[in-house]
Amino acid sequence: MTKINIPSTRTIRKIAFLQIFLLLFLTVSCGRKNSQNSNQIAFQSEWWYPFIQKHKIDLSQFNYKVTFNCVNDSNFTINKWLELGNDNGSDEKYLKLKDAIIIVMFDTTNLQPSKGNYWILSTPGIFQDLERKTIDYDWGKTIWYDIKDKDITPLDTIESYGKIDFNYGLKIAPESFRIITP
């Protein structure tokens, strides 16, 4: 009688793991060059791309890049956010960023009286409490601009410490939260 060797469950798991690992490795390594070019093209259709170009902000200098929308109680988009910075010891509850930039554009599709402004906050540090939905920032500079203005001419400038609280009147639309990966 012929004896049939059936591999053990452990051996089958190891082989499956190696195959999946190799498949992931090949997918990531082969797709990397194409994804960089496709990201550049995809970024050109993002709402924040003209601001990045206009103010000569280099996305590669930041390791934390997120965009999201804020909505009011009626679920109308009020403004769009781009948050950039370098992680400075974040954990599950708190986000700590250094050399942070926040760009906020007011959505003019639902707000007729809006003049189409945006503002840029530059600060050496941000402390974001994810449970409380607040952002505290170090001494920072907030500069307002007109979207239609081709030049970089500030409408107003404010230098101060500050806090942004998403619990009152605004909320982050959960489906809009996206991590940007250039």
C-alpha positions in Angstrom: 0.0 0.0 0.0 1.2 3.5 -0.9 1.7 5.9 2.0 0.5 9.5 1.3 2.3 12.3 3.2 -0.2 15.0 4.1 1.5 18.2 5.2 0.7 19.5 8.6 -1.5 22.5 9.2 1.5 24.4 10.4 3.4 23.8 7.2 0.4 24.9 5.1 0.1 28.1 7.1 3.8 28.9 6.7 3.6 28.4 2.9 0.4 30.5 2.7 2.1 33.3 4.7 5.1 33.3 2.5 3.0 33.5 -0.7 1.0 36.3 0.7 4.1 38.2 1.9 5.8 37.8 -1.6 2.6 38.9 -3.3 2.4 42.1 -1.1 6.1 42.8 -1.6 5.9 42.5 -5.4 2.7 44.6 -5.5 4.3 47.4 -3.4 7.7 47.4 -5.1 6.3 47.3 -8.6 3.6 49.8 -8.1 5.6 52.5 -6.3 6.9 54.4 -9.3 3.5 54.5 -11.0 1.7 55.6 -7.8 4.0 58.6 -7.4 3.1 59.9 -10.9 -0.5 59.0 -10.5 -0.6 60.8 -7.1 0.8 63.9 -8.6 -1.9 63.8 -11.3 -4.6 63.0 -8.7 -3.4 65.9 -6.4 -4.1 68.4 -9.2 -7.8 67.7 -8.9 -7.8 68.2 -5.1 -9.3 71.4 -3.7 -6.1 72.3 -1.8 -3.7 71.8 -4.7 -3.9 75.4 -6.0 -3.1 76.7 -2.5 -0.1 74.4 -2.2 1.2 75.6 -5.5 0.5 79.3 -4.9 2.2 79.3 -1.5 5.0 76.9 -2.6 4.4 74.4 0.2 6.4 71.2 -0.3 4.3 68.2 0.8 7.3 66.0 1.1 8.5 67.9 4.2 5.6 66.6 6.2 5.0 63.0 7.5 1.4 63.7 8.6 -1.0 64.9 5.9 -4.8 64.7 6.3 -7.8 66.4 4.6 -11.4 66.5 5.8 -14.6 68.5 5.6 -16.5 70.2 8.4 -20.3 70.2 8.3 -22.9 72.1 10.2 -26.0 70.5 12.0 -27.8 70.3 8.6 -24.8 68.3 7.1 -23.9 71.1 4.7 -20.1 71.4 4.1 -19.0 74.6 5.7 -15.3 74.4 5.1 -12.6 72.0 3.9 -9.4 71.4 5.9 -5.8 70.3 5.0 -3.7 69.5 8.0 0.1 69.1 7.6 2.8 68.5 10.1 5.5 66.2 11.5 4.5 63.7 14.1 6.0 64.5 17.5 5.0 61.6 19.7 1.4 61.0 18.9 -0.6 58.1 20.4 -4.2 56.8 20.3 -5.7 59.7 22.2 -3.5 62.6 21.2 -2.0 63.9 18.0 1.1 66.0 18.5 2.5 67.8 15.4 5.5 70.1 15.0 6.0 72.6 12.2 2.3 72.4 11.4 0.3 74.1 8.7 -3.5 74.1 8.5 -5.2 75.4 5.4 -9.0 76.0 5.6 -11.1 76.9 2.6 -14.7 78.1 3.1 -17.1 76.2 0.8 -19.0 78.8 -1.2 -21.5 76.4 -2.8 -23.8 76.3 0.3 -22.9 79.7 1.8 -24.0 82.4 -0.6 -22.7 85.4 1.5 -19.2 83.9 1.7 -16.5 85.9 -0.2 -14.5 82.8 -1.1 -11.7 83.2 1.5 -9.3 80.8 2.9 -6.8 81.0 5.7 -3.5 79.4 6.5 -2.3 78.7 10.1 1.4 78.2 10.5 2.5 77.1 14.0 5.5 75.3 15.6 3.2 72.9 17.4 -0.2 71.4 17.5 -1.8 69.3 20.3 -5.0 67.6 19.0 -7.2 65.7 21.5 -9.0 63.1 19.4 -11.6 62.3 22.0 -12.6 65.9 22.8 -12.2 66.9 19.1 -10.1 69.9 19.9 -6.9 71.4 18.5 -4.6 73.5 20.7 -1.8 75.3 18.9 1.3 77.1 20.0 2.0 80.7 19.1 0.9 80.8 15.5 0.2 83.0 12.6 -3.1 82.9 10.8 -3.3 84.7 7.4 -6.5 85.2 5.5 -6.5 85.3 1.7 -9.0 85.8 -1.1 -9.4 82.8 -3.4 -9.7 84.9 -6.5 -6.6 86.9 -5.8 -3.7 85.7 -8.1 -1.1 87.3 -5.9 -0.3 86.3 -2.4 -1.8 89.4 -0.7 -3.1 88.9 2.8 -6.5 90.2 3.7 -5.8 90.0 7.4 -3.2 88.5 9.8 -3.6 87.3 13.4 -0.8 86.1 15.6 -1.9 84.3 18.8 -2.2 81.1 20.8 -5.4 79.3 19.9 -7.9 76.5 20.2 -10.2 75.0 17.6 -13.1 73.1 19.0 -15.2 70.8 16.7 -17.8 70.2 19.4 -19.7 73.5 18.9 -21.6 74.1 15.7 -19.2 72.1 13.4 -18.4 68.4 13.1 -16.0 66.5 11.0 -17.8 64.6 8.3 -16.5 61.0 9.0 -16.5 59.9 5.4 -14.4 62.9 4.4 -11.4 62.1 6.6 -8.5 61.0 4.3 -4.8 60.5 4.9 -2.8 61.9 1.9 0.0 59.6 0.7 2.2 61.2 -1.9 
